[in-house]
Amino acid sequence: MNQTVIMVKGMTCGHCVSAVQKEISGLPAVTGVDVDLGTGAVRITADPPPSEAALRAAVDTAGYEIAD
């Protein structure tokens, strides 16, 4: 399995974590999403990994944005 780590801005609580996990988990081939609220790091396990555009869209749908 491939792992991708992205940084998400704006998460402040457990609801934020749940929203991001839900949207990213819905992407094709994603088998795991681990969110570290303290750092904003989101580790995605998927084979093949989702495209950057798909990740950005999922995070945006959750109400947050990927840090560049």
PyMOL Python script that loads the backbone (N, CA, C, O; Angstrom):
from pymol import cmd

cmd.read_pdbstr("""\
ATOM      1  N   MET A   1       0.829  -1.187   0.000  1.00  0.00           N
ATOM      2  CA  MET A   1       0.000   0.000   0.000  1.00  0.00           C
ATOM      3  C   MET A   1       0.876   1.254   0.000  1.00  0.00           C
ATOM      4  O   MET A   1       1.937   1.297   0.623  1.00  0.00           O
ATOM      5  N   ASN A   2       0.408   2.249  -0.702  1.00  0.00           N
ATOM      6  CA  ASN A   2       1.099   3.539  -0.738  1.00  0.00           C
ATOM      7  C   ASN A   2       0.551   4.440   0.353  1.00  0.00           C
ATOM      8  O   ASN A   2      -0.636   4.396   0.678  1.00  0.00           O
ATOM      9  N   GLN A   3       1.435   5.261   0.915  1.00  0.00           N
ATOM     10  CA  GLN A   3       1.004   6.247   1.895  1.00  0.00           C
ATOM     11  C   GLN A   3       1.365   7.632   1.405  1.00  0.00           C
ATOM     12  O   GLN A   3       2.462   7.870   0.901  1.00  0.00           O
ATOM     13  N   THR A   4       0.422   8.536   1.564  1.00  0.00           N
ATOM     14  CA  THR A   4       0.596   9.935   1.192  1.00  0.00           C
ATOM     15  C   THR A   4       0.314  10.767   2.433  1.00  0.00           C
ATOM     16  O   THR A   4      -0.641  10.494   3.159  1.00  0.00           O
ATOM     17  N   VAL A   5       1.133  11.776   2.682  1.00  0.00           N
ATOM     18  CA  VAL A   5       0.894  12.673   3.812  1.00  0.00           C
ATOM     19  C   VAL A   5       0.639  14.077   3.270  1.00  0.00           C
ATOM     20  O   VAL A   5       1.411  14.602   2.468  1.00  0.00           O
ATOM     21  N   ILE A   6      -0.454  14.664   3.725  1.00  0.00           N
ATOM     22  CA  ILE A   6      -0.775  16.046   3.374  1.00  0.00           C
ATOM     23  C   ILE A   6      -0.949  16.842   4.670  1.00  0.00           C
ATOM     24  O   ILE A   6      -1.197  16.265   5.729  1.00  0.00           O
ATOM     25  N   MET A   7      -0.823  18.135   4.582  1.00  0.00           N
ATOM     26  CA  MET A   7      -1.040  19.021   5.724  1.00  0.00           C
ATOM     27  C   MET A   7      -2.328  19.797   5.472  1.00  0.00           C
ATOM     28  O   MET A   7      -2.493  20.422   4.424  1.00  0.00           O
ATOM     29  N   VAL A   8      -3.234  19.752   6.438  1.00  0.00           N
ATOM     30  CA  VAL A   8      -4.526  20.414   6.298  1.00  0.00           C
ATOM     31  C   VAL A   8      -4.601  21.574   7.289  1.00  0.00           C
ATOM     32  O   VAL A   8      -4.306  21.415   8.474  1.00  0.00           O
ATOM     33  N   LYS A   9      -4.999  22.739   6.787  1.00  0.00           N
ATOM     34  CA  LYS A   9      -5.121  23.941   7.619  1.00  0.00           C
ATOM     35  C   LYS A   9      -6.542  24.101   8.138  1.00  0.00           C
ATOM     36  O   LYS A   9      -7.512  23.775   7.454  1.00  0.00           O
ATOM     37  N   GLY A  10      -6.645  24.614   9.372  1.00  0.00           N
ATOM     38  CA  GLY A  10      -7.936  25.015   9.903  1.00  0.00           C
ATOM     39  C   GLY A  10      -8.639  24.031  10.813  1.00  0.00           C
ATOM     40  O   GLY A  10      -9.696  24.359  11.352  1.00  0.00           O
ATOM     41  N   MET A  11      -8.099  22.837  11.008  1.00  0.00           N
ATOM     42  CA  MET A  11      -8.763  21.869  11.882  1.00  0.00           C
ATOM     43  C   MET A  11      -8.498  22.239  13.344  1.00  0.00           C
ATOM     44  O   MET A  11      -7.359  22.504  13.729  1.00  0.00           O
ATOM     45  N   THR A  12      -9.560  22.254  14.152  1.00  0.00           N
ATOM     46  CA  THR A  12      -9.414  22.662  15.551  1.00  0.00           C
ATOM     47  C   THR A  12     -10.055  21.709  16.554  1.00  0.00           C
ATOM     48  O   THR A  12      -9.890  21.886  17.761  1.00  0.00           O
ATOM     49  N   CYS A  13     -10.789  20.692  16.068  1.00  0.00           N
ATOM     50  CA  CYS A  13     -11.505  19.829  17.011  1.00  0.00           C
ATOM     51  C   CYS A  13     -11.761  18.449  16.403  1.00  0.00           C
ATOM     52  O   CYS A  13     -11.421  18.181  15.250  1.00  0.00           O
ATOM     53  N   GLY A  14     -12.364  17.595  17.204  1.00  0.00           N
ATOM     54  CA  GLY A  14     -12.679  16.247  16.748  1.00  0.00           C
ATOM     55  C   GLY A  14     -13.641  16.221  15.574  1.00  0.00           C
ATOM     56  O   GLY A  14     -13.546  15.350  14.710  1.00  0.00           O
ATOM     57  N   HIS A  15     -14.570  17.175  15.538  1.00  0.00           N
ATOM     58  CA  HIS A  15     -15.497  17.237  14.401  1.00  0.00           C
ATOM     59  C   HIS A  15     -14.728  17.518  13.111  1.00  0.00           C
ATOM     60  O   HIS A  15     -15.039  16.953  12.062  1.00  0.00           O
ATOM     61  N   CYS A  16     -13.731  18.385  13.191  1.00  0.00           N
ATOM     62  CA  CYS A  16     -12.901  18.702  12.023  1.00  0.00           C
ATOM     63  C   CYS A  16     -12.225  17.431  11.510  1.00  0.00           C
ATOM     64  O   CYS A  16     -12.228  17.145  10.313  1.00  0.00           O
ATOM     65  N   VAL A  17     -11.651  16.686  12.436  1.00  0.00           N
ATOM     66  CA  VAL A  17     -10.965  15.437  12.089  1.00  0.00           C
ATOM     67  C   VAL A  17     -11.932  14.479  11.415  1.00  0.00           C
ATOM     68  O   VAL A  17     -11.604  13.887  10.386  1.00  0.00           O
ATOM     69  N   SER A  18     -13.121  14.321  11.985  1.00  0.00           N
ATOM     70  CA  SER A  18     -14.128  13.409  11.416  1.00  0.00           C
ATOM     71  C   SER A  18     -14.541  13.823  10.016  1.00  0.00           C
ATOM     72  O   SER A  18     -14.696  12.976   9.137  1.00  0.00           O
ATOM     73  N   ALA A  19     -14.721  15.120   9.802  1.00  0.00           N
ATOM     74  CA  ALA A  19     -15.147  15.609   8.490  1.00  0.00           C
ATOM     75  C   ALA A  19     -14.085  15.318   7.435  1.00  0.00           C
ATOM     76  O   ALA A  19     -14.405  14.869   6.335  1.00  0.00           O
ATOM     77  N   VAL A  20     -12.832  15.572   7.768  1.00  0.00           N
ATOM     78  CA  VAL A  20     -11.738  15.321   6.812  1.00  0.00           C
ATOM     79  C   VAL A  20     -11.606  13.818   6.557  1.00  0.00           C
ATOM     80  O   VAL A  20     -11.456  13.394   5.411  1.00  0.00           O
ATOM     81  N   GLN A  21     -11.659  13.018   7.613  1.00  0.00           N
ATOM     82  CA  GLN A  21     -11.569  11.562   7.447  1.00  0.00           C
ATOM     83  C   GLN A  21     -12.692  11.035   6.564  1.00  0.00           C
ATOM     84  O   GLN A  21     -12.452  10.205   5.687  1.00  0.00           O
ATOM     85  N   LYS A  22     -13.897  11.502   6.783  1.00  0.00           N
ATOM     86  CA  LYS A  22     -15.051  11.028   6.015  1.00  0.00           C
ATOM     87  C   LYS A  22     -14.891  11.318   4.533  1.00  0.00           C
ATOM     88  O   LYS A  22     -15.107  10.435   3.703  1.00  0.00           O
ATOM     89  N   GLU A  23     -14.514  12.546   4.191  1.00  0.00           N
ATOM     90  CA  GLU A  23     -14.403  12.917   2.779  1.00  0.00           C
ATOM     91  C   GLU A  23     -13.256  12.183   2.082  1.00  0.00           C
ATOM     92  O   GLU A  23     -13.423  11.698   0.962  1.00  0.00           O
ATOM     93  N   ILE A  24     -12.108  12.097   2.724  1.00  0.00           N
ATOM     94  CA  ILE A  24     -10.969  11.420   2.092  1.00  0.00           C
ATOM     95  C   ILE A  24     -11.213   9.914   2.009  1.00  0.00           C
ATOM     96  O   ILE A  24     -10.826   9.276   1.030  1.00  0.00           O
ATOM     97  N   SER A  25     -11.853   9.345   3.031  1.00  0.00           N
ATOM     98  CA  SER A  25     -12.152   7.904   3.023  1.00  0.00           C
ATOM     99  C   SER A  25     -13.075   7.521   1.875  1.00  0.00           C
ATOM    100  O   SER A  25     -13.079   6.372   1.434  1.00  0.00           O
ATOM    101  N   GLY A  26     -13.853   8.476   1.393  1.00  0.00           N
ATOM    102  CA  GLY A  26     -14.772   8.207   0.291  1.00  0.00           C
ATOM    103  C   GLY A  26     -14.121   8.170  -1.078  1.00  0.00           C
ATOM    104  O   GLY A  26     -14.770   7.830  -2.067  1.00  0.00           O
ATOM    105  N   LEU A  27     -12.850   8.515  -1.141  1.00  0.00           N
ATOM    106  CA  LEU A  27     -12.153   8.477  -2.438  1.00  0.00           C
ATOM    107  C   LEU A  27     -11.849   7.037  -2.830  1.00  0.00           C
ATOM    108  O   LEU A  27     -11.630   6.192  -1.962  1.00  0.00           O
ATOM    109  N   PRO A  28     -11.834   6.751  -4.128  1.00  0.00           N
ATOM    110  CA  PRO A  28     -11.550   5.384  -4.590  1.00  0.00           C
ATOM    111  C   PRO A  28     -10.188   4.895  -4.116  1.00  0.00           C
ATOM    112  O   PRO A  28      -9.213   5.646  -4.127  1.00  0.00           O
ATOM    113  N   ALA A  29     -10.127   3.648  -3.704  1.00  0.00           N
ATOM    114  CA  ALA A  29      -8.909   2.927  -3.319  1.00  0.00           C
ATOM    115  C   ALA A  29      -8.340   3.326  -1.965  1.00  0.00           C
ATOM    116  O   ALA A  29      -7.330   2.764  -1.542  1.00  0.00           O
ATOM    117  N   VAL A  30      -8.965   4.288  -1.267  1.00  0.00           N
ATOM    118  CA  VAL A  30      -8.463   4.686   0.050  1.00  0.00           C
ATOM    119  C   VAL A  30      -8.889   3.638   1.082  1.00  0.00           C
ATOM    120  O   VAL A  30     -10.069   3.312   1.208  1.00  0.00           O
ATOM    121  N   THR A  31      -7.896   3.118   1.817  1.00  0.00           N
ATOM    122  CA  THR A  31      -8.177   2.099   2.827  1.00  0.00           C
ATOM    123  C   THR A  31      -7.919   2.591   4.246  1.00  0.00           C
ATOM    124  O   THR A  31      -8.280   1.917   5.210  1.00  0.00           O
ATOM    125  N   GLY A  32      -7.294   3.766   4.382  1.00  0.00           N
ATOM    126  CA  GLY A  32      -7.043   4.295   5.712  1.00  0.00           C
ATOM    127  C   GLY A  32      -6.762   5.783   5.688  1.00  0.00           C
ATOM    128  O   GLY A  32      -6.134   6.292   4.759  1.00  0.00           O
ATOM    129  N   VAL A  33      -7.229   6.480   6.713  1.00  0.00           N
ATOM    130  CA  VAL A  33      -6.981   7.917   6.866  1.00  0.00           C
ATOM    131  C   VAL A  33      -6.695   8.163   8.338  1.00  0.00           C
ATOM    132  O   VAL A  33      -7.542   7.910   9.195  1.00  0.00           O
ATOM    133  N   ASP A  34      -5.495   8.658   8.628  1.00  0.00           N
ATOM    134  CA  ASP A  34      -5.089   8.946  10.004  1.00  0.00           C
ATOM    135  C   ASP A  34      -4.800  10.433  10.109  1.00  0.00           C
ATOM    136  O   ASP A  34      -3.909  10.946   9.432  1.00  0.00           O
ATOM    137  N   VAL A  35      -5.554  11.130  10.962  1.00  0.00           N
ATOM    138  CA  VAL A  35      -5.425  12.580  11.100  1.00  0.00           C
ATOM    139  C   VAL A  35      -4.800  12.918  12.443  1.00  0.00           C
ATOM    140  O   VAL A  35      -5.263  12.449  13.483  1.00  0.00           O
ATOM    141  N   ASP A  36      -3.743  13.736  12.425  1.00  0.00           N
ATOM    142  CA  ASP A  36      -3.119  14.246  13.645  1.00  0.00           C
ATOM    143  C   ASP A  36      -3.583  15.685  13.821  1.00  0.00           C
ATOM    144  O   ASP A  36      -3.095  16.589  13.143  1.00  0.00           O
ATOM    145  N   LEU A  37      -4.522  15.892  14.729  1.00  0.00           N
ATOM    146  CA  LEU A  37      -5.103  17.215  14.931  1.00  0.00           C
ATOM    147  C   LEU A  37      -4.048  18.243  15.342  1.00  0.00           C
ATOM    148  O   LEU A  37      -4.109  19.396  14.917  1.00  0.00           O
ATOM    149  N   GLY A  38      -3.094  17.836  16.156  1.00  0.00           N
ATOM    150  CA  GLY A  38      -2.082  18.752  16.652  1.00  0.00           C
ATOM    151  C   GLY A  38      -1.207  19.351  15.576  1.00  0.00           C
ATOM    152  O   GLY A  38      -0.859  20.531  15.634  1.00  0.00           O
ATOM    153  N   THR A  39      -0.849  18.538  14.588  1.00  0.00           N
ATOM    154  CA  THR A  39       0.057  19.013  13.530  1.00  0.00           C
ATOM    155  C   THR A  39      -0.669  19.341  12.236  1.00  0.00           C
ATOM    156  O   THR A  39      -0.144  20.072  11.397  1.00  0.00           O
ATOM    157  N   GLY A  40      -1.877  18.804  12.066  1.00  0.00           N
ATOM    158  CA  GLY A  40      -2.602  18.982  10.811  1.00  0.00           C
ATOM    159  C   GLY A  40      -2.214  17.967   9.750  1.00  0.00           C
ATOM    160  O   GLY A  40      -2.678  18.039   8.612  1.00  0.00           O
ATOM    161  N   ALA A  41      -1.355  17.014  10.129  1.00  0.00           N
ATOM    162  CA  ALA A  41      -0.914  15.997   9.169  1.00  0.00           C
ATOM    163  C   ALA A  41      -2.008  14.950   8.969  1.00  0.00           C
ATOM    164  O   ALA A  41      -2.628  14.480   9.923  1.00  0.00           O
ATOM    165  N   VAL A  42      -2.225  14.600   7.703  1.00  0.00           N
ATOM    166  CA  VAL A  42      -3.196  13.571   7.355  1.00  0.00           C
ATOM    167  C   VAL A  42      -2.463  12.518   6.520  1.00  0.00           C
ATOM    168  O   VAL A  42      -1.950  12.815   5.441  1.00  0.00           O
ATOM    169  N   ARG A  43      -2.420  11.289   7.031  1.00  0.00           N
ATOM    170  CA  ARG A  43      -1.753  10.185   6.332  1.00  0.00           C
ATOM    171  C   ARG A  43      -2.824   9.331   5.665  1.00  0.00           C
ATOM    172  O   ARG A  43      -3.722   8.804   6.322  1.00  0.00           O
ATOM    173  N   ILE A  44      -2.709   9.208   4.351  1.00  0.00           N
ATOM    174  CA  ILE A  44      -3.689   8.465   3.562  1.00  0.00           C
ATOM    175  C   ILE A  44      -3.042   7.193   3.040  1.00  0.00           C
ATOM    176  O   ILE A  44      -1.967   7.234   2.442  1.00  0.00           O
ATOM    177  N   THR A  45      -3.698   6.064   3.267  1.00  0.00           N
ATOM    178  CA  THR A  45      -3.231   4.790   2.744  1.00  0.00           C
ATOM    179  C   THR A  45      -4.153   4.407   1.593  1.00  0.00           C
ATOM    180  O   THR A  45      -5.367   4.306   1.765  1.00  0.00           O
ATOM    181  N   ALA A  46      -3.557   4.191   0.409  1.00  0.00           N
ATOM    182  CA  ALA A  46      -4.358   3.854  -0.774  1.00  0.00           C
ATOM    183  C   ALA A  46      -3.459   3.263  -1.843  1.00  0.00           C
ATOM    184  O   ALA A  46      -2.273   3.584  -1.922  1.00  0.00           O
ATOM    185  N   ASP A  47      -4.031   2.400  -2.663  1.00  0.00           N
ATOM    186  CA  ASP A  47      -3.288   1.830  -3.782  1.00  0.00           C
ATOM    187  C   ASP A  47      -4.239   1.693  -4.967  1.00  0.00           C
ATOM    188  O   ASP A  47      -5.087   0.801  -4.967  1.00  0.00           O
ATOM    189  N   PRO A  48      -4.120   2.545  -5.965  1.00  0.00           N
ATOM    190  CA  PRO A  48      -3.138   3.622  -6.124  1.00  0.00           C
ATOM    191  C   PRO A  48      -3.524   4.839  -5.280  1.00  0.00           C
ATOM    192  O   PRO A  48      -4.679   4.980  -4.879  1.00  0.00           O
ATOM    193  N   PRO A  49      -2.542   5.725  -5.010  1.00  0.00           N
ATOM    194  CA  PRO A  49      -2.842   6.913  -4.228  1.00  0.00           C
ATOM    195  C   PRO A  49      -3.763   7.862  -4.992  1.00  0.00           C
ATOM    196  O   PRO A  49      -3.711   7.922  -6.221  1.00  0.00           O
ATOM    197  N   PRO A  50      -4.605   8.605  -4.270  1.00  0.00           N
ATOM    198  CA  PRO A  50      -5.489   9.566  -4.942  1.00  0.00           C
ATOM    199  C   PRO A  50      -4.681  10.717  -5.542  1.00  0.00           C
ATOM    200  O   PRO A  50      -3.593  11.040  -5.065  1.00  0.00           O
ATOM    201  N   SER A  51      -5.215  11.317  -6.567  1.00  0.00           N
ATOM    202  CA  SER A  51      -4.539  12.460  -7.196  1.00  0.00           C
ATOM    203  C   SER A  51      -4.587  13.661  -6.266  1.00  0.00           C
ATOM    204  O   SER A  51      -5.414  13.731  -5.356  1.00  0.00           O
ATOM    205  N   GLU A  52      -3.691  14.599  -6.508  1.00  0.00           N
ATOM    206  CA  GLU A  52      -3.682  15.827  -5.705  1.00  0.00           C
ATOM    207  C   GLU A  52      -5.009  16.558  -5.866  1.00  0.00           C
ATOM    208  O   GLU A  52      -5.538  17.098  -4.894  1.00  0.00           O
ATOM    209  N   ALA A  53      -5.547  16.581  -7.071  1.00  0.00           N
ATOM    210  CA  ALA A  53      -6.820  17.261  -7.317  1.00  0.00           C
ATOM    211  C   ALA A  53      -7.951  16.612  -6.521  1.00  0.00           C
ATOM    212  O   ALA A  53      -8.799  17.310  -5.965  1.00  0.00           O
ATOM    213  N   ALA A  54      -7.967  15.291  -6.464  1.00  0.00           N
ATOM    214  CA  ALA A  54      -9.012  14.587  -5.715  1.00  0.00           C
ATOM    215  C   ALA A  54      -8.886  14.876  -4.223  1.00  0.00           C
ATOM    216  O   ALA A  54      -9.892  15.077  -3.542  1.00  0.00           O
ATOM    217  N   LEU A  55      -7.662  14.897  -3.715  1.00  0.00           N
ATOM    218  CA  LEU A  55      -7.452  15.196  -2.298  1.00  0.00           C
ATOM    219  C   LEU A  55      -7.881  16.621  -1.977  1.00  0.00           C
ATOM    220  O   LEU A  55      -8.545  16.865  -0.970  1.00  0.00           O
ATOM    221  N   ARG A  56      -7.497  17.560  -2.837  1.00  0.00           N
ATOM    222  CA  ARG A  56      -7.877  18.961  -2.612  1.00  0.00           C
ATOM    223  C   ARG A  56      -9.396  19.119  -2.611  1.00  0.00           C
ATOM    224  O   ARG A  56      -9.946  19.846  -1.783  1.00  0.00           O
ATOM    225  N   ALA A  57     -10.071  18.444  -3.534  1.00  0.00           N
ATOM    226  CA  ALA A  57     -11.529  18.524  -3.615  1.00  0.00           C
ATOM    227  C   ALA A  57     -12.179  17.932  -2.366  1.00  0.00           C
ATOM    228  O   ALA A  57     -13.139  18.498  -1.843  1.00  0.00           O
ATOM    229  N   ALA A  58     -11.668  16.799  -1.883  1.00  0.00           N
ATOM    230  CA  ALA A  58     -12.234  16.160  -0.696  1.00  0.00           C
ATOM    231  C   ALA A  58     -12.050  17.034   0.538  1.00  0.00           C
ATOM    232  O   ALA A  58     -12.977  17.197   1.332  1.00  0.00           O
ATOM    233  N   VAL A  59     -10.856  17.596   0.700  1.00  0.00           N
ATOM    234  CA  VAL A  59     -10.584  18.458   1.852  1.00  0.00           C
ATOM    235  C   VAL A  59     -11.434  19.727   1.772  1.00  0.00           C
ATOM    236  O   VAL A  59     -11.940  20.208   2.786  1.00  0.00           O
ATOM    237  N   ASP A  60     -11.586  20.261   0.564  1.00  0.00           N
ATOM    238  CA  ASP A  60     -12.410  21.450   0.367  1.00  0.00           C
ATOM    239  C   ASP A  60     -13.874  21.159   0.721  1.00  0.00           C
ATOM    240  O   ASP A  60     -14.533  21.983   1.354  1.00  0.00           O
ATOM    241  N   THR A  61     -14.375  20.006   0.320  1.00  0.00           N
ATOM    242  CA  THR A  61     -15.750  19.603   0.633  1.00  0.00           C
ATOM    243  C   THR A  61     -15.945  19.517   2.145  1.00  0.00           C
ATOM    244  O   THR A  61     -17.016  19.833   2.663  1.00  0.00           O
ATOM    245  N   ALA A  62     -14.891  19.084   2.847  1.00  0.00           N
ATOM    246  CA  ALA A  62     -14.963  18.994   4.309  1.00  0.00           C
ATOM    247  C   ALA A  62     -14.912  20.367   4.974  1.00  0.00           C
ATOM    248  O   ALA A  62     -15.202  20.498   6.164  1.00  0.00           O
ATOM    249  N   GLY A  63     -14.538  21.403   4.191  1.00  0.00           N
ATOM    250  CA  GLY A  63     -14.510  22.757   4.728  1.00  0.00           C
ATOM    251  C   GLY A  63     -13.140  23.267   5.133  1.00  0.00           C
ATOM    252  O   GLY A  63     -13.025  24.237   5.882  1.00  0.00           O
ATOM    253  N   TYR A  64     -12.091  22.603   4.631  1.00  0.00           N
ATOM    254  CA  TYR A  64     -10.727  22.957   5.008  1.00  0.00           C
ATOM    255  C   TYR A  64      -9.887  23.073   3.742  1.00  0.00           C
ATOM    256  O   TYR A  64     -10.400  22.914   2.634  1.00  0.00           O
ATOM    257  N   GLU A  65      -8.585  23.351   3.908  1.00  0.00           N
ATOM    258  CA  GLU A  65      -7.738  23.415   2.730  1.00  0.00           C
ATOM    259  C   GLU A  65      -6.377  22.799   3.018  1.00  0.00           C
ATOM    260  O   GLU A  65      -5.900  22.783   4.153  1.00  0.00           O
ATOM    261  N   ILE A  66      -5.774  22.297   1.955  1.00  0.00           N
ATOM    262  CA  ILE A  66      -4.448  21.710   2.062  1.00  0.00           C
ATOM    263  C   ILE A  66      -3.430  22.843   2.083  1.00  0.00           C
ATOM    264  O   ILE A  66      -3.480  23.761   1.265  1.00  0.00           O
ATOM    265  N   ALA A  67      -2.505  22.759   3.036  1.00  0.00           N
ATOM    266  CA  ALA A  67      -1.429  23.751   3.130  1.00  0.00           C
ATOM    267  C   ALA A  67      -0.432  23.481   2.011  1.00  0.00           C
ATOM    268  O   ALA A  67      -0.072  22.333   1.751  1.00  0.00           O
ATOM    269  N   ASP A  68       0.007  24.543   1.356  1.00  0.00           N
ATOM    270  CA  ASP A  68       0.988  24.386   0.268  1.00  0.00           C
ATOM    271  C   ASP A  68       2.394  24.401   0.786  1.00  0.00           C
ATOM    272  O   ASP A  68       3.340  24.281   0.008  1.00  0.00           O
TER     273      ASP A  68
END
""", "prot")
cmd.dss("prot")
cmd.show_as("cartoon", "prot")
cmd.util.cbc("prot")
cmd.orient("prot")
